Structures are given as C-alpha cells and as structure tokens.
C-alpha cells in the first residue's frame, strides 16, 4: 500500500481563512465544507466571494435543511405544548422577562401554549436582530440555498424540517426551559 507520507500528501485537511470553511483534498476531486449559521451571520461575511468557486464546481451542495421547506402550520403543531402551559416551567420573574423580550414577536398567551424550544429560537432571533440594529443580515444557509438554485446547482438536504422539529422536541421541556431561563437571566 501507499506509504504514510504519500497519503498525507494526497489527503490533507485545510482550514480556509475563516473557521467555518474546510476543504479535504484527495486526488482530483476536493470536498469543501462550509458550516452555516441559521441566524446572525451572512454568507458573504463567513465565506468570501472567492470561495464560491468551490460551490460552483461542486457536484452536490448539501445543506442541513432547505429553509423554504419549513411549513408554518407544521412548525406550530410541533411546538404546541402537549399538556399544561409553558409558563409553569419558569420562575415568575423569568416568565415576565421572557414575555417582555418576545413582546413584538408573540403574545404571552400564545407563548404559554408553545414548547420552550420555540421560545428559545424566537429569543435568539430577537437578540440577534437587536444586536444587528436596523437591518438584520440574510441567514447564510438561506443565501446558499438561493445561490445554488439561481445557478442551477445540484442541491440536497441532510434533514427535513420535521426531523429538526422532532429533534428539538426530544429535549424535555423542563431542560429546555432551564436553558432558556439562563439566557433570559444572563441578559438582565
């Protein structure tokens, strides 16, 4: 077989200028990875334009999910509390602050009937919007999906929105509420 040094020469892992960009070179067809963030990071800030040649040359573009596949009714169904109300999962001061923080997005009454993982997603989006000021950036995964479609590239997904909702729903509500309470109190 090949000597270890030969393998290392042909198969090496490189990190691009930014931590989200990786490339594995093995023979004639390198594989590139771009870790994506769903909120707060634009594609052009994480992945410079010169890296788009890797996208253009790719046989397949794989993303976690296609954000355009998210169905609002399915999301609301998955996020609905099964029994009880979510306000019972938090100390009253945390609940009050959470309702205040999300007041422009959802009412307290609506929030009571949603599982904590949805409240955590909404709070993260709210905090990023506040940090970015007037105009939030387009999420990098959505931008990558749009770019792939506009350039007629072979686009695939690793997961479906339903799978993602199921994964989020597998975390016990009390555990997720504890993490969310820490987010709320840390910002206070």
C-alpha positions as CSV (number, residue, x, y, z in Angstrom):
1,X,0.0,0.0,0.0
2,X,1.0,3.7,-0.1
3,X,3.5,5.0,2.4
4,X,2.0,7.2,5.2
5,X,3.8,10.3,3.9
6,X,2.3,9.7,0.4
7,X,-1.2,9.5,1.9
8,X,-0.6,12.7,3.9
9,X,0.5,14.5,0.8
10,X,-2.7,13.5,-1.1
11,X,-5.2,13.7,1.7
12,X,-4.9,16.9,3.8
13,X,-7.3,18.9,5.7
14,X,-7.1,22.7,5.3
15,X,-9.0,25.4,7.0
16,X,-9.8,28.5,5.0
17,X,-9.3,32.0,6.2
18,X,-12.3,31.6,8.4
19,X,-13.1,28.8,10.8
20,X,-16.3,27.8,9.1
21,X,-14.6,26.8,5.8
22,X,-12.8,23.4,5.4
23,X,-11.6,21.5,2.4
24,X,-10.4,17.9,2.1
25,X,-8.1,17.3,-0.9
26,X,-7.9,13.7,-2.0
27,X,-6.9,13.1,-5.6
28,X,-8.6,15.1,-8.3
29,X,-11.9,16.0,-6.5
30,X,-11.7,18.0,-3.3
31,X,-14.6,18.2,-0.9
32,X,-15.4,21.6,0.7
33,X,-17.4,22.3,3.8
34,X,-19.0,25.5,4.8
35,X,-20.5,25.4,8.3
36,X,-23.6,27.5,8.2
37,X,-25.4,29.5,10.8
38,X,-29.2,30.0,10.7
39,X,-29.2,33.5,12.2
40,X,-26.9,36.4,12.5
41,X,-24.2,35.6,10.0
42,X,-24.4,36.4,6.3
43,X,-22.8,34.1,3.7
44,X,-20.6,36.8,2.4
45,X,-19.1,37.6,5.8
46,X,-18.4,33.9,6.7
47,X,-17.5,32.7,3.2
48,X,-15.6,35.2,1.0
49,X,-16.7,35.5,-2.7
50,X,-13.6,33.7,-3.9
51,X,-14.8,30.6,-2.1
52,X,-17.9,30.5,-4.2
53,X,-15.8,28.8,-6.9
54,X,-15.9,25.7,-4.7
55,X,-19.7,25.9,-4.7
56,X,-19.9,26.5,-8.4
57,X,-17.6,23.5,-9.1
58,X,-19.3,21.1,-6.6
59,X,-21.1,18.0,-7.8
60,X,-23.5,18.3,-4.9
61,X,-24.4,21.1,-2.5
62,X,-25.8,19.7,0.8
63,X,-27.4,21.8,3.4
64,X,-28.9,20.8,6.8
65,X,-32.4,21.7,5.7
66,X,-33.9,23.8,3.0
67,X,-35.3,26.8,4.9
68,X,-38.1,27.2,2.3
69,X,-39.4,23.8,3.2
70,X,-40.4,25.0,6.7
71,X,-44.2,24.9,6.9
72,X,-45.7,27.3,9.4
73,X,-48.6,25.0,10.4
74,X,-46.3,22.1,10.9
75,X,-44.0,24.3,13.0
76,X,-46.9,25.4,15.2
77,X,-48.1,21.9,15.6
78,X,-44.7,20.6,16.6
79,X,-44.2,23.5,19.0
80,X,-47.6,23.2,20.7
81,X,-47.5,22.2,24.4
82,X,-48.9,18.7,24.9
83,X,-50.2,19.3,28.3
84,X,-50.1,22.2,30.8
85,X,-48.7,25.5,29.9
86,X,-45.1,26.6,29.5
87,X,-45.3,29.5,32.0
88,X,-45.4,26.8,34.8
89,X,-41.8,25.8,33.8
90,X,-40.2,29.1,34.7
91,X,-39.9,31.3,37.8
92,X,-42.4,34.1,37.5
93,X,-39.7,36.8,37.0
94,X,-38.1,34.8,34.2
95,X,-41.5,34.3,32.6
96,X,-42.3,38.1,32.9
97,X,-38.9,39.0,31.3
98,X,-39.3,36.4,28.5
99,X,-42.8,37.7,27.6
100,X,-41.3,41.2,27.6
101,X,-38.4,40.2,25.4
102,X,-40.6,38.5,22.9
103,X,-43.5,41.0,23.0
104,X,-43.0,42.2,19.4
105,X,-43.0,38.6,18.1
106,X,-45.6,36.7,20.2
107,X,-48.0,37.4,23.0
108,X,-47.7,35.9,26.4
109,X,-50.9,34.0,25.9
110,X,-49.5,32.5,22.7
111,X,-46.2,31.7,24.3
112,X,-47.9,29.8,27.2
113,X,-49.0,27.2,24.6
114,X,-45.7,26.8,22.9
115,X,-42.8,24.5,23.9
116,X,-39.7,26.1,25.2
117,X,-37.6,25.2,22.2
118,X,-39.7,27.6,20.0
119,X,-39.4,30.4,22.6
120,X,-35.6,29.8,22.6
121,X,-35.5,30.1,18.8
122,X,-37.6,33.3,18.9
123,X,-35.4,34.8,21.6
124,X,-32.2,34.1,19.7
125,X,-33.7,35.7,16.6
126,X,-34.8,38.7,18.7
127,X,-31.4,39.1,20.3
128,X,-29.6,38.9,17.0
129,X,-31.9,41.5,15.5
130,X,-31.3,43.8,18.4
131,X,-27.6,43.4,18.2
132,X,-27.5,44.0,14.4
133,X,-29.6,47.1,14.6
134,X,-31.8,48.3,11.9
135,X,-31.4,45.6,9.2
136,X,-30.7,42.0,10.1
137,X,-28.5,40.1,7.6
138,X,-29.9,37.3,5.5
139,X,-29.1,34.0,7.1
140,X,-26.2,32.3,5.3
141,X,-27.9,28.9,4.8
142,X,-30.9,30.6,3.1
143,X,-28.5,32.6,0.9
144,X,-26.5,29.5,0.0
145,X,-29.7,27.7,-1.0
146,X,-30.9,30.6,-3.1
147,X,-27.4,30.9,-4.8
148,X,-27.5,27.2,-5.6
149,X,-30.9,27.5,-7.1
150,X,-30.1,30.6,-9.1
151,X,-27.0,28.8,-10.5
152,X,-28.9,25.6,-11.1
153,X,-26.6,23.6,-8.9
154,X,-27.4,20.1,-7.6
155,X,-28.9,20.9,-4.1
156,X,-29.7,18.3,-1.5
157,X,-30.6,18.3,2.2
158,X,-29.4,16.2,5.1
159,X,-32.6,16.5,7.0
160,X,-36.2,17.7,6.8
161,X,-37.8,20.4,8.9
162,X,-40.0,17.7,10.5
163,X,-36.8,15.8,11.6
164,X,-35.5,19.0,13.1
165,X,-38.7,19.7,15.0
166,X,-38.6,16.1,16.3
167,X,-35.0,16.5,17.4
168,X,-35.8,19.8,19.2
169,X,-38.9,18.1,20.7
170,X,-36.9,15.2,22.1
171,X,-35.3,17.6,24.6
172,X,-37.5,17.5,27.7
173,X,-39.4,20.8,28.1
174,X,-38.1,21.4,31.7
175,X,-34.5,21.0,30.5
176,X,-35.0,23.4,27.6
177,X,-36.9,25.8,29.8
178,X,-33.8,25.8,32.2
179,X,-31.5,26.7,29.3
180,X,-33.9,29.4,28.2
181,X,-34.2,30.8,31.7
182,X,-30.4,31.1,31.9
183,X,-30.5,33.0,28.6
184,X,-33.1,35.4,29.9
185,X,-31.4,36.0,33.3
186,X,-27.9,36.4,31.8
187,X,-29.2,39.3,29.7
188,X,-30.9,41.0,32.6
